[in-house]
Amino acid sequence: MKEINENRVLECYQKYKDTVFKLAYSYCKSVTQAEDVFQDVFEKFMQKAPDFSDEYHEKAWFIRVTLNCSKTSLKSFWHNKVDEIDEQTYIFEKQEIDLTPYLNKLSKKYNVVLYLFYYEGYSTKEMAKLLHIKENNVRVLLNRARNQLRKEIESDEK
């Protein structure tokens, strides 16, 4: 195990805490699970102390590990056997209208691409590289996700 550089950990924590938590919540749809994933991600960061070639690589690492930890969390025994009681709603800070209830109704694959595109500002090319899928597939997912989101909003307005 590498020696922990506290300044580097604090710097990365400040830089990626919102991204990690919001992405975990977007994927898990549970504040408590998102908090667990958040802790797992930063624990892995401290254990591995990875060296990054640039800031893009660093951010991509945090996003990939967050997605992987979120998937693992959803497969856990605890998640499958325990119902959430009185789950509080988490509202993304950057949005004027609360889209959280609508995003939560979408499948994970749509939820993730919308989050990465609109909240993190990733291009389709960057998302393809990050998610290990073809760029055209990202565009298709984004288009379908937008259509699904539109349907959810329209059905709620009626």
Secondary structure as GFF3:
##gff-version 3
##sequence-region A 1 158
A	DSSP	alpha_helix	6	28	.	.	.	ID=ss1
A	DSSP	alpha_helix	31	48	.	.	.	ID=ss2
A	DSSP	alpha_helix	55	75	.	.	.	ID=ss3
A	DSSP	alpha_helix	77	81	.	.	.	ID=ss4
A	DSSP	alpha_helix	100	105	.	.	.	ID=ss5
A	DSSP	alpha_helix	108	114	.	.	.	ID=ss6
A	DSSP	pi_helix	115	119	.	.	.	ID=ss7
A	DSSP	alpha_helix	124	131	.	.	.	ID=ss8
A	DSSP	alpha_helix	135	157	.	.	.	ID=ss9
###
